Amino acid sequence: MASKPPSVEIDVDDRVVKVTNPDRVYFPESGATKLDLVEYYLSVGDGIVNALRERPCMLHRFPKGLAGDKVHQKRLPAGAPPWVETVRLHFPRWNRTADELCVTELASVIWAVQMSTVEFHPWNSRRADTERPDEWRIDLDPGPLCDFGTVQRVAHVAHEVLDELGARGHPKTSGGSGLHVYVRIHPDHGFQDVRRAALAFAREVERRAPDDVTTAWWRKDRDPHHLFVDYNQNARDHTIAAAYSVRGLPDARVSTPIRWDEVDDVDPHDLTMLTVPARYAELGDLHADIDEHPFDLAPLLEWAARDEAAGTAPPPDPDQPDGSSSPSGVGGSR
């Protein structure tokens, strides 16, 4: 019986990435291996790089595959080749810094996979000015008893509001049970203002779909059948899975860009690392033009000021000292 190769070398443009333990099973449900994961990311190369380019990126690593522990890693793993780029971030709450991965080429993605990364979670700002986001993220996060039909209905409401604002929304599955919509914005505001704008949008969606949507800050105050429009994903250092990122789930689901006319028929369970490559080969990167459609947040900031004048101040920002009590009871993208 031939022995399994201890490593393989992958040519990525003008780089060579050595992948060790290529036959290690990462996804027991399908038997997909580390090398299968590498080949998936190669197949969506332009798309994953477009989603991550120049953004600080937190890595979700599974050194032993999904059967082992999950590591949330801000700092770049040790041993990176000199061509892997980083960006230094400061975290005021702990008064610490971290040099995070900053993807500028596909080889950096493949090297991160070699280091057991399954999920890529980028910031919504870029290296040129990490304190000014250029991406507004709408996270349609279903409650524990909320079905996907509700997510689909609310997605159409969000699309309607975006159209009225003149904003171009780019939807994708979350890779879990929800949907995300990304909107490119001018990097003219800090995180707190982007979060205020996102909350004003969420409240407008809630007004139009009160039987389906909540913006309640604390999870205990939400109806579990409702969908939370999670504006807090726009707070500083909050990240969600990138477009084309595989998720650390047994079926290897992928956070997959979709068209608006696919919302009613999409089933997130059908979009996995085994099926998305063929879809990508046919459709290309559906978010490829996102940079061409920046939106000015001014109308949403006017809505925020209106809501605040009416006595509905935003909840505490978890990145600020007075928001330290908020994290676990608030939510997280599904």
VOBA-487667 format. One record per residue (C-alpha): residue number from 1; z, y, x. Coordinates in pm, 1 decimal, padded with zeros to 6 digits, always signed. Each point is the difference from the previous one (the first is absolute). Example, Ala and Ser with C-alpha at 12.3 -4.5 7.8 and 13.67 -1.06 7.14 Angstrom:
SEZA   num         c3         c2         c1
SEZA     1   +00780.0   -00450.0   +01230.0
SEZA     2   -00066.0   +00344.0   +00137.0
END
This chain:
SEZA   num         c3         c2         c1
SEZA     1   +00000.0   +00000.0   +00000.0
SEZA     2   -00100.5   +00337.1   +00140.9
SEZA     3   +00285.1   +00243.3   +00056.0
SEZA     4   +00000.2   +00327.4   -00185.6
SEZA     5   -00094.3   +00302.3   +00209.8
SEZA     6   +00306.0   +00207.4   +00100.1
SEZA     7   -00205.5   +00318.3   -00034.4
SEZA     8   -00343.5   +00137.9   -00073.1
SEZA     9   -00167.8   +00318.9   +00114.9
SEZA    10   -00149.3   +00228.1   -00263.9
SEZA    11   -00270.1   +00252.9   +00084.2
SEZA    12   +00055.8   +00320.4   -00195.4
SEZA    13   -00260.3   +00260.7   +00083.4
SEZA    14   +00058.0   +00059.6   +00373.3
SEZA    15   +00349.9   -00153.0   +00003.5
SEZA    16   +00123.1   -00354.6   +00041.3
SEZA    17   +00316.6   -00098.5   -00188.4
SEZA    18   +00175.6   -00321.6   +00090.6
SEZA    19   +00141.1   -00173.2   -00309.6
SEZA    20   +00273.4   -00252.5   +00070.9
SEZA    21   +00099.8   -00280.7   -00238.3
SEZA    22   -00322.0   +00042.7   -00201.6
SEZA    23   +00068.5   -00312.7   -00208.1
SEZA    24   +00346.7   +00103.9   -00112.6
SEZA    25   +00004.1   -00016.3   -00380.6
SEZA    26   +00093.9   +00337.7   -00144.7
SEZA    27   -00066.3   -00067.9   -00368.1
SEZA    28   +00121.2   -00348.4   -00101.0
SEZA    29   -00156.5   +00018.0   -00348.8
SEZA    30   -00354.5   +00005.4   +00139.3
SEZA    31   +00063.9   -00118.6   +00354.0
SEZA    32   -00144.8   +00324.3   +00137.3
SEZA    33   +00080.8   +00048.4   +00367.4
SEZA    34   +00053.1   +00287.4   +00236.2
SEZA    35   -00363.2   -00027.8   +00107.2
SEZA    36   -00108.8   +00010.1   -00364.9
SEZA    37   +00194.7   +00325.5   -00032.1
SEZA    38   -00175.4   +00140.4   +00307.5
SEZA    39   -00338.1   -00097.4   -00143.0
SEZA    40   +00087.5   +00162.8   -00332.5
SEZA    41   +00079.5   +00333.6   +00165.8
SEZA    42   -00319.1   -00021.1   +00205.3
SEZA    43   -00196.5   -00049.5   -00323.1
SEZA    44   +00134.2   +00325.9   -00151.7
SEZA    45   +00011.1   +00184.2   +00330.4
SEZA    46   -00144.7   +00336.6   -00100.6
SEZA    47   +00212.8   +00005.1   -00314.6
SEZA    48   +00335.4   -00073.5   +00161.7
SEZA    49   -00067.8   +00247.6   +00281.1
SEZA    50   -00098.7   +00266.7   -00254.5
SEZA    51   +00329.1   -00060.9   -00183.6
SEZA    52   +00212.7   +00018.7   +00315.5
SEZA    53   -00189.4   +00240.6   +00224.7
SEZA    54   +00225.8   +00243.8   +00185.8
SEZA    55   +00300.3   -00078.0   -00225.2
SEZA    56   +00344.3   -00109.0   +00118.2
SEZA    57   +00025.2   -00360.2   -00113.8
SEZA    58   +00298.6   -00222.5   -00068.5
SEZA    59   -00064.7   -00370.4   +00051.7
SEZA    60   +00125.6   -00286.3   -00215.0
SEZA    61   +00012.1   -00292.1   +00242.1
SEZA    62   +00054.0   -00371.1   -00063.9
SEZA    63   +00049.1   -00158.1   +00344.8
SEZA    64   +00025.9   -00350.5   -00149.1
SEZA    65   -00231.9   +00055.0   -00294.1
SEZA    66   +00121.5   +00053.7   -00354.9
SEZA    67   +00242.1   -00290.8   +00037.5
SEZA    68   +00199.5   +00205.8   +00251.7
SEZA    69   +00167.9   +00337.5   -00000.6
SEZA    70   -00182.4   +00325.1   -00074.9
SEZA    71   +00038.9   +00284.2   +00251.0
SEZA    72   -00053.6   +00364.4   -00102.5
SEZA    73   -00099.2   +00167.3   +00324.3
SEZA    74   -00042.7   +00370.7   +00056.4
SEZA    75   -00021.4   -00011.2   +00378.0
SEZA    76   -00305.8   -00145.5   +00166.0
SEZA    77   +00077.1   -00354.8   +00115.6
SEZA    78   +00045.1   -00041.2   +00374.0
SEZA    79   -00290.5   -00113.7   +00211.9
SEZA    80   -00275.5   +00212.1   -00152.2
SEZA    81   -00310.6   +00049.6   +00214.9
SEZA    82   -00055.3   +00360.1   +00117.6
SEZA    83   -00279.9   +00062.3   -00250.6
SEZA    84   +00228.8   -00048.5   -00302.8
SEZA    85   +00091.1   +00351.5   -00111.7
SEZA    86   +00326.4   +00127.6   -00150.1
SEZA    87   +00150.8   +00309.1   -00156.6
SEZA    88   +00359.5   +00109.4   +00055.0
SEZA    89   +00205.6   +00072.9   -00311.6
SEZA    90   +00343.6   +00152.9   -00041.7
SEZA    91   +00240.8   -00129.9   -00263.6
SEZA    92   +00252.8   +00277.6   -00077.2
SEZA    93   +00242.6   -00219.8   -00192.1
SEZA    94   +00070.4   -00209.8   +00309.8
SEZA    95   -00113.3   +00257.1   +00260.4
SEZA    96   -00225.5   -00260.8   +00156.9
SEZA    97   -00364.0   -00024.5   +00097.1
SEZA    98   -00245.9   -00286.2   -00025.6
SEZA    99   -00346.2   -00049.8   +00145.1
SEZA   100   -00195.9   -00156.9   -00287.0
SEZA   101   -00339.5   -00165.1   +00010.4
SEZA   102   -00280.7   +00250.8   -00057.3
SEZA   103   -00324.1   -00185.5   -00068.1
SEZA   104   -00315.8   +00152.7   +00141.7
SEZA   105   -00209.4   -00317.9   +00030.0
SEZA   106   -00017.9   -00350.0   -00144.2
SEZA   107   +00128.4   -00164.3   +00317.2
SEZA   108   +00339.6   +00165.0   -00061.0
SEZA   109   +00016.6   -00169.3   -00340.4
SEZA   110   -00086.0   -00338.9   +00149.5
SEZA   111   +00257.6   +00046.2   +00277.0
SEZA   112   +00263.4   +00074.8   -00267.1
SEZA   113   -00098.1   -00322.7   -00179.6
SEZA   114   +00038.1   -00182.6   +00332.3
SEZA   115   +00353.4   +00140.5   -00001.5
SEZA   116   +00054.7   -00174.5   -00337.6
SEZA   117   -00071.2   +00300.3   -00224.1
SEZA   118   -00110.3   -00093.3   -00351.0
SEZA   119   +00044.3   +00332.7   -00184.6
SEZA   120   -00091.0   +00351.8   +00113.3
SEZA   121   +00194.4   +00288.3   -00157.3
SEZA   122   -00134.6   +00339.7   +00112.6
SEZA   123   +00144.9   +00345.0   -00057.9
SEZA   124   -00185.1   +00240.0   -00228.4
SEZA   125   -00039.8   +00247.0   +00287.7
SEZA   126   -00192.6   -00014.9   +00324.8
SEZA   127   +00084.2   +00037.5   +00366.8
SEZA   128   -00135.5   +00355.3   +00024.8
SEZA   129   +00286.7   +00122.2   -00222.6
SEZA   130   +00227.0   -00276.6   -00120.6
SEZA   131   +00207.4   +00243.0   -00208.7
SEZA   132   -00289.9   +00100.0   -00226.2
SEZA   133   -00140.1   -00282.7   -00213.5
SEZA   134   -00369.5   -00019.9   -00072.9
SEZA   135   +00037.5   -00279.5   -00255.9
SEZA   136   +00168.0   +00007.8   -00341.1
SEZA   137   +00095.1   -00347.6   -00116.5
SEZA   138   +00038.6   -00095.4   -00364.7
SEZA   139   +00196.0   -00324.0   -00023.8
SEZA   140   -00015.1   -00170.9   -00340.3
SEZA   141   +00300.0   -00228.3   +00039.7
SEZA   142   +00071.3   -00233.1   -00294.1
SEZA   143   +00356.2   -00080.1   -00103.5
SEZA   144   +00120.1   -00359.8   +00008.6
SEZA   145   -00106.1   -00062.2   -00363.1
SEZA   146   -00311.5   +00219.7   +00007.6
SEZA   147   -00328.7   -00188.5   -00030.4
SEZA   148   -00319.8   +00078.4   +00186.6
SEZA   149   -00166.3   +00120.0   -00319.2
SEZA   150   +00242.0   +00293.6   +00005.8
SEZA   151   -00097.4   +00074.4   +00359.3
SEZA   152   -00364.6   +00006.2   -00102.7
SEZA   153   +00064.9   +00233.6   -00295.2
SEZA   154   +00199.7   +00241.4   +00213.5
SEZA   155   -00269.9   -00004.8   +00268.1
SEZA   156   -00243.7   +00139.9   -00255.3
SEZA   157   +00247.1   +00274.2   -00094.9
SEZA   158   +00041.8   +00090.0   +00365.9
SEZA   159   -00377.9   +00005.7   +00040.4
SEZA   160   -00028.6   +00233.5   -00300.3
SEZA   161   +00252.2   +00245.5   +00147.9
SEZA   162   -00168.5   -00013.4   +00339.6
SEZA   163   -00336.4   +00076.5   -00157.7
SEZA   164   +00147.7   +00300.2   -00180.8
SEZA   165   +00141.0   +00124.4   +00330.5
SEZA   166   -00331.7   -00051.3   +00175.8
SEZA   167   +00155.6   -00251.2   +00239.8
SEZA   168   -00188.1   -00307.0   +00125.0
SEZA   169   +00225.9   -00303.8   -00021.3
SEZA   170   -00063.8   -00314.7   +00203.3
SEZA   171   +00168.0   -00299.5   -00167.0
SEZA   172   +00107.4   -00328.8   +00157.1
SEZA   173   +00215.2   -00293.6   -00088.1
SEZA   174   +00340.8   +00010.7   +00163.5
SEZA   175   -00029.5   -00360.8   +00110.1
SEZA   176   +00298.2   -00064.6   -00224.1
SEZA   177   +00017.5   +00065.7   -00373.3
SEZA   178   -00089.4   +00369.2   -00011.0
SEZA   179   -00278.6   +00242.7   +00079.1
SEZA   180   -00022.4   +00290.9   +00241.8
SEZA   181   -00222.3   +00306.9   -00018.1
SEZA   182   -00058.0   +00208.5   +00312.3
SEZA   183   -00115.0   +00360.9   -00005.0
SEZA   184   -00098.6   +00182.8   +00315.1
SEZA   185   +00167.2   +00341.6   +00018.8
SEZA   186   -00019.9   +00298.8   +00231.6
SEZA   187   +00279.6   -00030.4   +00259.2
SEZA   188   +00148.9   +00334.2   -00100.1
SEZA   189   +00342.6   -00114.0   -00123.2
SEZA   190   +00304.6   -00186.2   +00122.5
SEZA   191   +00131.7   -00323.5   -00144.7
SEZA   192   +00238.2   +00166.6   -00244.7
SEZA   193   -00276.8   +00199.0   -00166.9
SEZA   194   -00231.4   -00303.2   -00015.4
SEZA   195   +00284.6   -00195.4   -00161.0
SEZA   196   +00060.1   +00283.4   -00250.0
SEZA   197   -00368.4   -00000.3   -00088.4
SEZA   198   +00001.8   -00379.0   -00038.2
SEZA   199   +00301.7   +00021.8   -00232.1
SEZA   200   -00170.5   +00266.5   -00213.1
SEZA   201   -00301.8   -00229.1   -00034.2
SEZA   202   +00222.8   -00297.0   -00085.0
SEZA   203   +00175.7   +00199.9   -00272.1
SEZA   204   -00334.8   +00095.7   -00152.6
SEZA   205   -00102.3   -00366.3   -00008.6
SEZA   206   +00336.5   -00080.4   -00159.5
SEZA   207   -00053.5   +00267.9   -00267.8
SEZA   208   -00335.0   -00157.1   -00089.3
SEZA   209   +00123.1   -00359.3   +00003.4
SEZA   210   +00370.9   +00015.2   -00089.9
SEZA   211   +00007.2   -00357.0   -00130.6
SEZA   212   -00125.1   -00137.8   +00331.3
SEZA   213   +00120.1   +00233.6   +00275.9
SEZA   214   +00326.0   +00114.6   +00151.5
SEZA   215   +00082.2   +00244.7   +00276.4
SEZA   216   +00374.8   -00074.4   -00010.9
SEZA   217   +00139.9   +00026.6   +00349.9
SEZA   218   +00252.7   -00285.0   -00016.1
SEZA   219   -00118.8   -00351.8   -00069.7
SEZA   220   +00295.7   -00059.2   -00232.3
SEZA   221   -00127.2   +00280.4   -00224.1
SEZA   222   -00345.9   -00151.4   -00045.7
SEZA   223   -00121.0   -00223.2   -00278.1
SEZA   224   -00106.5   -00320.3   +00183.8
SEZA   225   -00311.6   -00015.7   -00221.5
SEZA   226   -00116.1   +00340.5   +00127.5
SEZA   227   -00207.1   +00092.5   +00301.4
SEZA   228   +00151.6   +00234.4   +00257.8
SEZA   229   -00241.9   +00254.8   +00144.9
SEZA   230   +00164.7   -00001.0   +00339.8
SEZA   231   -00047.1   +00351.4   +00133.5
SEZA   232   +00256.5   -00075.5   +00268.5
SEZA   233   -00264.4   -00187.4   +00199.6
SEZA   234   -00102.8   +00350.3   +00114.8
SEZA   235   +00334.6   +00069.8   +00167.2
SEZA   236   +00010.3   +00012.9   +00378.6
SEZA   237   +00002.3   -00342.3   +00168.3
SEZA   238   -00071.8   -00184.0   -00325.2
SEZA   239   -00293.2   -00233.9   +00041.5
SEZA   240   -00192.7   -00247.1   -00211.9
SEZA   241   -00253.4   -00263.6   +00095.9
SEZA   242   -00331.5   +00137.7   +00120.2
SEZA   243   -00331.2   -00066.1   -00166.3
SEZA   244   -00119.8   -00341.2   +00123.7
SEZA   245   +00346.7   -00098.3   +00121.7
SEZA   246   +00094.4   -00359.8   -00067.8
SEZA   247   +00341.5   -00033.1   -00165.5
SEZA   248   +00270.8   -00238.0   +00111.0
SEZA   249   -00030.7   -00214.4   -00311.8
SEZA   250   -00071.3   -00373.4   -00019.7
SEZA   251   -00352.4   +00051.4   -00136.4
SEZA   252   -00086.8   +00263.5   +00264.7
SEZA   253   -00092.1   +00265.2   -00254.2
SEZA   254   -00171.2   +00313.3   +00128.5
SEZA   255   +00050.0   +00362.6   -00100.0
SEZA   256   -00362.1   +00043.1   -00102.0
SEZA   257   -00202.2   +00311.5   -00086.5
SEZA   258   -00162.3   -00024.4   -00342.2
SEZA   259   -00227.6   +00216.5   -00213.6
SEZA   260   +00138.5   +00173.3   -00307.3
SEZA   261   -00230.1   -00209.2   -00217.4
SEZA   262   +00170.0   -00314.0   +00137.2
SEZA   263   +00350.7   +00095.2   -00112.5
SEZA   264   -00017.2   -00182.4   -00333.5
SEZA   265   -00122.0   -00327.4   +00149.9
SEZA   266   +00167.4   -00018.4   +00339.8
SEZA   267   +00251.9   -00276.3   +00067.1
SEZA   268   +00193.5   +00071.3   +00322.4
SEZA   269   +00057.4   -00372.7   +00050.0
SEZA   270   -00375.7   -00045.0   +00050.3
SEZA   271   -00010.9   +00242.8   +00293.9
SEZA   272   +00122.8   -00189.6   +00305.9
SEZA   273   -00085.7   -00025.2   +00367.3
SEZA   274   -00224.3   -00292.7   -00095.7
SEZA   275   -00201.3   +00188.2   -00264.9
SEZA   276   -00002.7   +00364.7   +00110.0
SEZA   277   -00235.3   -00047.9   +00299.7
SEZA   278   -00290.8   -00100.5   -00225.8
SEZA   279   +00078.1   +00291.2   -00233.8
SEZA   280   +00010.6   +00236.1   +00298.4
SEZA   281   -00330.6   -00133.8   +00132.1
SEZA   282   -00157.2   +00077.3   -00338.3
SEZA   283   +00164.2   +00334.7   -00085.8
SEZA   284   +00109.6   +00144.1   +00334.0
SEZA   285   +00301.7   +00228.9   +00022.4
SEZA   286   +00053.7   +00159.8   -00341.6
SEZA   287   +00228.1   +00258.6   +00164.7
SEZA   288   -00253.9   +00092.5   +00268.9
SEZA   289   -00062.6   +00347.4   -00145.6
SEZA   290   +00362.3   +00094.8   -00068.6
SEZA   291   +00004.7   +00270.5   +00269.7
SEZA   292   -00292.4   +00174.2   -00169.2
SEZA   293   +00201.8   +00088.0   -00311.2
SEZA   294   +00313.8   +00196.5   +00092.1
SEZA   295   +00204.0   +00141.5   -00287.3
SEZA   296   +00204.4   +00322.1   -00005.3
SEZA   297   +00354.0   -00069.4   -00126.1
SEZA   298   +00042.3   +00354.3   -00138.5
SEZA   299   -00035.9   -00099.4   -00369.7
SEZA   300   +00256.3   -00277.9   +00036.4
SEZA   301   +00242.5   +00228.8   +00180.1
SEZA   302   -00034.7   +00240.7   -00293.4
SEZA   303   +00088.3   -00289.1   -00232.9
SEZA   304   +00298.4   -00078.5   +00221.2
SEZA   305   +00121.5   +00359.8   -00013.5
SEZA   306   -00039.0   -00004.1   -00379.9
SEZA   307   +00202.3   -00320.4   -00030.8
SEZA   308   +00270.5   +00127.5   +00233.8
SEZA   309   +00024.3   +00327.0   -00193.8
SEZA   310   +00055.9   -00209.6   -00311.6
SEZA   311   +00299.1   -00163.1   +00166.8
SEZA   312   -00154.9   -00321.2   +00129.1
SEZA   313   +00062.7   +00033.5   +00371.6
SEZA   314   -00128.6   -00282.9   +00219.8
SEZA   315   +00249.1   -00269.2   +00102.8
SEZA   316   +00138.3   +00015.6   +00354.4
SEZA   317   -00245.5   -00072.1   +00278.4
SEZA   318   +00114.3   -00319.6   +00176.4
SEZA   319   -00106.8   +00144.6   +00334.4
SEZA   320   +00240.0   +00292.1   -00039.3
SEZA   321   +00375.6   -00019.9   +00057.8
SEZA   322   +00078.6   +00037.4   -00372.0
SEZA   323   -00229.0   -00290.9   -00085.4
SEZA   324   +00183.1   -00264.5   +00195.3
SEZA   325   +00132.1   -00169.4   -00313.8
SEZA   326   -00339.8   -00066.4   -00149.2
SEZA   327   -00193.5   -00278.6   +00170.9
SEZA   328   +00075.2   -00343.3   -00143.4
SEZA   329   +00035.1   +00108.7   -00359.2
SEZA   330   -00324.7   +00191.6   -00006.1
SEZA   331   -00271.7   -00257.8   +00033.5
SEZA   332   -00273.9   -00128.0   +00221.7
SEZA   333   -00366.7   -00076.4   -00037.7
SEZA   334   -00090.7   -00335.1   -00151.7
END
